[in-house]
Amino acid sequence: MIKHIALWRLNLANGQSKEAAAAIINAAMQAQLGKIPGLLESEAGLNFKSSEKAFDVAIYTVFEDRAALDAYHHHPVHHETRAKVDALVAASCFVDYEC
């Protein structure tokens, strides 16, 4: 099993609130479930703490194996998700690990 976790700082240049942006991101993440083989869990959450060091949103996805994670990045549904959320992300970091 592979867990993929990403932390995002939001780009709110278009005047959206953090809550509205996070809702768009979470809906897009949830919409991937059942449409991408090997994707077992997919969610996003808004950080309720504020700090210079804090990121705004965390995404959490779980995959059957490394091959499923690799396929996810090329899947058309994931590209649809990216089309919805990339403009909302100013900076990111991520980690993938096996458990």
MARTI-957441 format. One record per residue (C-alpha): residue in one letter; x, y, z. Coordinates in pm, whole numbers, plus 50000, padded with zeros to 5 digits. Example, Ala and Ser with C-alpha at 12.3 -4.5 7.8 and 13.67 -1.06 7.14 Angstrom:
2
A512304955050780S513674989450714
//
This chain:
99
M500005000050000I501245034849908K500275067350077H500695100049889I500415131550098A500755166749961L500685200250137W499625230949944R499765268350000L496815283749825N496875310149555L493945332849639A494715359349378N491215356049231G489645366949561Q488365332849674S488385324450041K490515295850172E487305277550259A485915280549905A489205269449748A489485239849987A485915229549906I486725229149533I489865208749597N488115183849825A485245178949578A487735172649296M489685147749511Q486505129249612A485325127749250Q488355106249162L487165077349381G485895047549185K487225061948859I490955055248887P492085019048924G494135012949237L493075045349410L491655034549745E491205067549933S491235103949828E490535134650039A491615170050110G491355191150422L491775227550513N494315235350785F492595253551071K495905265951218S497685296551083S501415301851090E504145313650855K505305277350838A501845262550784F500405250550456D496755257150380V495535223650247A496595187450285I495645160550039Y495745124150133T495525095349885V496075058049925F496995034549641E497194996749610D500844997949504R503515019049332A502215009748987A498775023649080L500375056249198D502355059148876A499245052148665Y497265077948868H499545106148754H498765097748389H495045090248427P492585114048251V490495117948568H493565129748757H494235154548475E490655167448519T491395172148889R494595190848811A492725213648569K490415223648855V492975228049131D496345237848982A495405274748961L494495273649331V497965261549437A500845285849490A503365261649644S503485225049735C505465196749881F504705159849898V505765126150027D505065091049899Y505685061450124E504985024550139C503295008650436
//
